[in-house]
Amino acid sequence: MELSEKYKIELSNPQKAVLSFEAALNTTFHHLDSIGNDLIQNGRIQKFEYCAELAWKISKMHVELSEGIISNSLKGVYKTMFQSALITEDQYSSLFKTIEDRNLLSHIYEEATYQIVYLNIQEHLKAFKILLGVLSKKGGRV
């Protein structure tokens, strides 16, 4: 079936969010003190969390439209995409890692955990960009 207008609109939201996330990661702030750097890191982490949510939502919509499978589980949606050969095993693993890191941040705040996740956000950006590329390249079809 042709991509629905709603799908096209929904796809633009994570695309915009990922561009904003990438811009935040590519901007340097050498002149800031430790408080300023902490604020920048927090903003980047927040953009990561936002992208993770939007990536899951558009993936869920895609799976519902293309496979007819309704899943309310983040892991289930990405697993279905892998099983349907929409994404590779490496892409599945990368997306699974974004879920794990997002979950680590949402349950309890520990500085050590926060720093580990912060070190991974460049890889998460890459995972989101690849996912959106896959979802955009369906040739106008789902």
Contacts in CASP RR format, 6 or more apart in sequence:
PFRMAT RR
TARGET T0000
AUTHOR 0000-0000-0000
METHOD contacts of the structure
MODEL  1
MELSEKYKIELSNPQKAVLSFEAALNTTFHHLDSIGNDLIQNGRIQKFEY
CAELAWKISKMHVELSEGIISNSLKGVYKTMFQSALITEDQYSSLFKTIE
DRNLLSHIYEEATYQIVYLNIQEHLKAFKILLGVLSKKGGRV
1 65 0 8 1.000
1 141 0 8 1.000
1 142 0 8 1.000
2 140 0 8 1.000
2 141 0 8 1.000
3 138 0 8 1.000
3 140 0 8 1.000
3 141 0 8 1.000
3 142 0 8 1.000
4 65 0 8 1.000
7 58 0 8 1.000
7 61 0 8 1.000
7 62 0 8 1.000
7 65 0 8 1.000
7 142 0 8 1.000
10 57 0 8 1.000
10 58 0 8 1.000
10 61 0 8 1.000
11 58 0 8 1.000
11 132 0 8 1.000
11 135 0 8 1.000
11 136 0 8 1.000
13 54 0 8 1.000
13 58 0 8 1.000
14 51 0 8 1.000
14 54 0 8 1.000
14 55 0 8 1.000
14 57 0 8 1.000
14 58 0 8 1.000
14 128 0 8 1.000
14 132 0 8 1.000
15 132 0 8 1.000
15 136 0 8 1.000
17 47 0 8 1.000
17 50 0 8 1.000
17 51 0 8 1.000
17 54 0 8 1.000
18 51 0 8 1.000
18 55 0 8 1.000
18 125 0 8 1.000
18 128 0 8 1.000
18 129 0 8 1.000
18 132 0 8 1.000
20 47 0 8 1.000
21 44 0 8 1.000
21 47 0 8 1.000
21 48 0 8 1.000
21 50 0 8 1.000
21 51 0 8 1.000
21 125 0 8 1.000
21 128 0 8 1.000
22 125 0 8 1.000
22 129 0 8 1.000
24 40 0 8 1.000
24 43 0 8 1.000
24 44 0 8 1.000
24 47 0 8 1.000
25 44 0 8 1.000
25 121 0 8 1.000
25 122 0 8 1.000
25 125 0 8 1.000
29 36 0 8 1.000
29 37 0 8 1.000
29 40 0 8 1.000
32 40 0 8 1.000
41 118 0 8 1.000
44 118 0 8 1.000
44 121 0 8 1.000
45 105 0 8 1.000
45 114 0 8 1.000
45 117 0 8 1.000
45 118 0 8 1.000
45 121 0 8 1.000
48 98 0 8 1.000
48 101 0 8 1.000
48 102 0 8 1.000
48 117 0 8 1.000
48 121 0 8 1.000
48 124 0 8 1.000
48 125 0 8 1.000
49 102 0 8 1.000
49 105 0 8 1.000
49 106 0 8 1.000
51 124 0 8 1.000
51 125 0 8 1.000
51 128 0 8 1.000
52 98 0 8 1.000
52 99 0 8 1.000
52 102 0 8 1.000
52 124 0 8 1.000
52 128 0 8 1.000
53 102 0 8 1.000
55 95 0 8 1.000
55 98 0 8 1.000
55 128 0 8 1.000
55 131 0 8 1.000
55 132 0 8 1.000
56 74 0 8 1.000
56 77 0 8 1.000
56 78 0 8 1.000
56 99 0 8 1.000
58 132 0 8 1.000
58 135 0 8 1.000
59 77 0 8 1.000
59 78 0 8 1.000
59 81 0 8 1.000
59 131 0 8 1.000
59 135 0 8 1.000
60 71 0 8 1.000
60 72 0 8 1.000
60 77 0 8 1.000
62 81 0 8 1.000
62 86 0 8 1.000
62 135 0 8 1.000
62 142 0 8 1.000
63 69 0 8 1.000
63 71 0 8 1.000
63 77 0 8 1.000
63 80 0 8 1.000
63 81 0 8 1.000
63 84 0 8 1.000
64 70 0 8 1.000
65 142 0 8 1.000
66 84 0 8 1.000
66 86 0 8 1.000
66 138 0 8 1.000
66 142 0 8 1.000
67 80 0 8 1.000
67 84 0 8 1.000
69 80 0 8 1.000
71 77 0 8 1.000
71 80 0 8 1.000
74 99 0 8 1.000
75 96 0 8 1.000
75 99 0 8 1.000
78 87 0 8 1.000
78 92 0 8 1.000
78 95 0 8 1.000
78 96 0 8 1.000
78 99 0 8 1.000
79 92 0 8 1.000
81 87 0 8 1.000
81 92 0 8 1.000
82 88 0 8 1.000
82 89 0 8 1.000
82 91 0 8 1.000
82 92 0 8 1.000
86 134 0 8 1.000
87 95 0 8 1.000
87 130 0 8 1.000
87 131 0 8 1.000
87 134 0 8 1.000
91 127 0 8 1.000
91 130 0 8 1.000
91 131 0 8 1.000
91 134 0 8 1.000
94 123 0 8 1.000
94 124 0 8 1.000
94 126 0 8 1.000
94 127 0 8 1.000
94 130 0 8 1.000
95 127 0 8 1.000
95 131 0 8 1.000
97 120 0 8 1.000
97 123 0 8 1.000
97 124 0 8 1.000
97 127 0 8 1.000
98 124 0 8 1.000
98 127 0 8 1.000
98 128 0 8 1.000
101 117 0 8 1.000
101 120 0 8 1.000
101 124 0 8 1.000
104 113 0 8 1.000
104 116 0 8 1.000
104 117 0 8 1.000
105 113 0 8 1.000
105 114 0 8 1.000
105 117 0 8 1.000
END
